[in-house]
């Protein structure tokens, strides 16, 4: 099979959830012997011509997004045109069997380049209207203007990318409900979660992992890694943890980068907890594995729109328990294994109270081996990949592909 992927960013260039899922599935198809290619945007806008490079046996076409301000009315249209030209230039002479779309603008460019010949599948990671409404709400008058005039246009673009697809894939029932709400296409959806990296396993003791990271040896350590952006709730986590830090009961380590880094650092300074709340910046995969092994608890304080939550399974795969909010799809993941570790999104007092229970020993997680076994049984690559391959290589009914984890979570498939 000739399998083509359209996604905004390659995971090798910009680590993130969407790119990670697209890359993992592309590698899976390449391992199956399929001819795999990708069309992706470069991380930064520019005028560089599209290029073709082979990464890990996958042909990757990279194009540059236009150098236009975010408010420009032709920015999306021009991005689609550039993606279309890049796909035609490097891949347009080939007949593709399956084109797998992951994000609207790159998807529309590839759709226009490849026409009606291939079968199309769309993985909807996060409804573009909801994502951008949150992003734009924090960007002052320009953001408010974009919310007023841009959201309906974005919804139309996403619908144009979804319409030609015989099947739509989501990672959660929550996301499927949003496909139905915004586009009325819930009947096309197959729900298949994604898998944590197979190599995620505890290799070191907690003290040894802390020694290698130079983390405090005898403190209770809470850890989170997030994009430092508005919907991820890190300000809520800081407000929740600050009194516990001042009491000497824990340390909070925050991994990741993002537009709110300076603002969050100022909040920590203002609350007087700089000694107990630390920012690591971006962590590479080896550092992240050490962090999961060094932490007593992973904290996921998302405010809104967590359409899956792969980081939950990454933490559990190391035997590290998780406290999360009830945002988006998180209850689907948490209820079957950690039902008492869920708090209302955006509620710092509720999060602080739950952390207090955990730190005092009154809230106990299942043993680490039970957390690992839960992930292995329902979410490992061995458990999930066959369902993904059935969707990609065939066209089985959605009901035969949906994982049993939905039933365990009490969600309708």
N, C-alpha and C positions, 0 to 999 in steps of 0.2 A: 504494500500500500504506500502511496505517496501522501504524506501527512504534513500539512502546513499549519503553523501556529501564528496567530496575530495577537500581540499583547503590547501594552504601552512600553514596558521596560523589560529587559533581560535580567534575570536574577543575578547573573554574573556582574552586571553593571550597577544595579540598584537593588540591594537586598530588601525584600518586602514580601508580604503575603501573596499578592496576586502573581508576582513574578516567580515566587517559589513554587506555587502550585503548577503554573504553566511549564516551568522548567522540569520539575519532577515528572510530569506526565510525558513531556517530550522525550526525556531520557528513557522512560518506561517503553515508549513506542520504538525508540531506537534500539533498545535491547531486544525487542521482538523481531528485529530485522527489517523494520519499515524505513523508508527514505524520509527523513525528517528535516524540515526547514522552519525557520521563524522569521517574522518581520517584526522589528521592535524599534522604538524611538530611542535615540541617544539621551543620556541624562540631561544634557543642557541644550537649549536652543542654539541654532547657528545656521551657517550657509554651506556647510560641508556636504559634498555629494554623497548619495547612498553608497555603502560599502558592503561587501560580502566576505565573511570570514567563517572558517570552520572552527567551532568550539566543541570539544568532546564528541566529535563525530557528527555534530548538528550544524547545518549551514544556517548562519545568522545574518540576515540583512538588517543593517542599522541605518536609519534615516534621521535627519535633524529636524526638529520642530521649528516652525517659523519664528523669526526674531520680531515678535509683535507683542505689545503690552497685553496683559491679561484681560483688559476691558475691551480690546479691539473686537468689533463685531464679526470680522472675517477670520479670526484666529482659528476657530474650529474648522471652518470650511477649508482654509489653507492647509491645515494639518492633514486633513483627509486627502487632499490633492497630492501632497508630498508623499504620504504613505502609499497611495495608489501608484504614483510614478516609480517609487522604489521597488514595489512588488513586481510591476510590469518589467522594469529594467533587468532585474536579476532572476526572476522566477516565472515571468509571464509566458515563456515559450513551453512550459511544462504542463502536463495534464495532472491535476491534483485530485485524488480520490476523496479526501476528507480535509476540510479547512476548519480549524478549531479556533474560535474567536473568544477573546477574554476582556476586551475593553473597547468602547464604542468607536473612537476616532480611528485608531489603527484598524479595527475591524471593518469599518465602512470603506477605508481605502483599499483593503485587500478584497473585500466583496466586489467593489467596482472593477478591480483589476482582473479577478478570476471569473466573474460572470456566473452563469447558471449551471456550469458543468459539474462542479464538485458537490458533495453532500456537506452541509454546514451544521456545526454544533456550536453553541454558545455556552461558556461557563460564566454565569453571572456571580461575581464575587461580592459586589455591593451596589445597590441601585444608585446610579449616577446622580439622580436628583437629590436623594437624601445625603449623599456624601458631600456634594458641592454646596448644598444649603448650609450644612454645618461649617464648611470651610469659609464660605463667603460671609457668614454672619459675624466673623471676627475681623473682617478686613475694612472696617470703617465705611464711609460714604460710597466708595467705589464698590465694595462688597455688597452693600444694600441695593445699589443700582443693578448689579449683576443678578442678585436674587430676584428682583422685580421682573427683569426682562429675560433672564437667561435660563431659568429653571424649565420652563415649558419647551424651550428650544432643545435643551439637553434631553428631556424626556422623548421628544420626537426623534432625535438622533439615536438614542438607545433603542427605541422601537424599530427604527429602520434597520438596525443591525440585528435585532432579534427576529424580525419577521421572516427572513428567508431560511431560518434554521428549523430543521425537522425536529430537533431535540434541544432542550435547554437543560443545562446541568447546574445545580446549586449544591452547596456544601451543607445546607441546613434547611429544616422546615421553615424557619423564620424567613430565610431568603426566598424560598418558594412563595410564601405568602405575599412578599413584596412584588415578585414578578406578576402575580395575579392582580394585586391591587393597582399597580401602575400600568400594566399592559394587558391584563386579561388573558394571559397565556399560561396559567398554572397547569393546564392539562398537558402541556408539552414537557413539563419538568420532571427530571429524574434527580433524586437526592442521593448523592454519594459523598461522604466526608473525605477528607484528605488524611494522609498518614504522616506521622513524625518521621524524621530521618532514621533509617534502620540502625545506624550506629549509636543512637542516643541510649546509653546505658551507663550506670554508675561503675566507674573504674577505680575510684579513690574514696577513701574515708572522708568524712566532713572535715576533720582537722587538717588532712593533707591538702585537700582542695583549697582551704583557706590559706594555708601556708604558701601555696603557689601563687595565689592571687594577692597575698599580703593583706588579707582581710583580718579583722580582729579575731583572735582565737577563742575568746570566752564570752563574746556577746551573742545575744539572740539576733539573728540577721534576717530581715525581710528583704526580698529581692523582686524587682520588676524590670522588664525590658519592653520599651514601647517607643514608637515615634513620638517625639515631644511636641504634640499637636493638640488642638483644642478638644477633640472628642475623646481623648484617651484618659481623662480624669486624673492626671498626675497631680494637679493642684489639690484635688479632693484628697488624694492619698497623703500628700504632705500635711494638709490641715489635720487629717485623722491621726497621723503618726506623731506629729510634733509633741503633744503632751506626753506620750509614751517615751519618746526620746529624752525629753527633759527629766523624766523620772528615772532615766538610766535603764529602762527595761528592754530596749532594742535599738538596732541601727537599721536604717533603710538605705539600700543601694539601688540607684536608678540607672539602668543602662539605656543607651540609645541617643540619637540626635534628633533635632527638629527645630521648627521655627520658634517654639516657646522656651528654648533652653535658657536664655538670659532672664526671661520673666520668672521662670520657676526658680532659678538660682537666687534671684532677688527676694522671692517669697521665703525661701529657706533662711536667707540672711535676716529678713525682717522678723521672722518668728524666733530667731535666736537659736537655731538648731543646726548650724553649719557643721558642727563636730559629729553629728549623728545622722545626717542625711547627705549622701554623697552621690555625685554624678560621675559615671565612668566614661561617658562618650560611647561611641560605637564599639561593640565587642565582636571580634571575629568568632568563627565557629568553635575553635578550641577554648577561647576565653569564656564563651557562653556556656559550654559544657561544664567547665570548672565552676561557673557561677551557680548553675543548678545544683551541683554537688555540694557547694559550700553553704547554701541557704537553708534556713529552717522552714521557710514558708515563701511561696510565690504569691505576690499580690497583683491582681488584675482589676484596676479601678475604672474600667471603661465607662464613660458617660452614656454613649449611644452608638448604635450601628456596628456592633460586633457581629458580623454575619457568619462567623464560624468560631474562631478562637483556637487556632492551631497551637498557640503557645501553651494552652492548658495541657494538651497532650504531651508536649515536649517536657514540661515540668514533671508531670506524672510518670513519664517514662524513666525519669531518674529517681522516682520514689519521693519526689518533693510535693507536699500537699499544696493546694491552691485555695486562696480566698478570692472570690470574684463578685462582681456586681451581677444584676439580673438583666443587663443590657443585651438586646438582640437575641442571638442564638446561645448565649452562655448557659442559661438554665438547661438547655437540651444536653449540654456536655456535663454539667456539674451535678444535676439531680441524681443520676444513677449511681454516683460514687461518693459525692461530697455534698449532700443536700443541705447540711447545716452550715456550709461555708459560703452561702450566697447572701449578699446584702443588696438593698435598693441602690440603684445607680444614682450618683450625685449626692449621696447622703454621708457626709464625713462622720457624723456622730454614730451612725449605724456601723460604719466600717471600723471606727475606733472601738466600739463596744465588742465587735466580733474579734478583733485583734487582741483586746484585753482578755477575752475568754481563752483564746489560744495560748497566749503567753503565760497565763496563770495555770494552764493545764486543765481547765474546765471544758474546753472544746478539743476533742481528740480526733485526729484523722485515722483512717484505717492504716495498718502497717504498710511500710514502703513496698513490700512484695505484693500486697493486694492492689496497690495503685498501679504498679507495673503490669500485673496480670490483667487488669481491666483494660489498659491500653492495648496490650498484645492481642487480647481476644477480639476486640471490636474495631480497633483503629490502626493496627499494624499494616505495613505494606502488604504482607501476605494475606491479610484479611480484606483489604480494600482494593488492591490493584486488580484482582480478577473481575470485580464489578465494573471498574473503570474500563478495562479492556473489552468487556462485553458491550459497553455503550459505544466505544470507539470503533471496534472491529465489526460489530453487528448492529442490530437495531432492535434489541429485545425490549419488551414492554417495561415501562418504568417500575411497575409493581414487582417485577422479578429481580430488579437491581437494587432496590432500596435496602439499606443495611438494617439489621435488627436493632441497632442502637436507638433508632427512633422509637420503636416500641418500648424499649427499656426506659426511654425518657418520657414516655407518655404522650408522644407527639404523633399526630396522624400522618401516615405516609401517603 
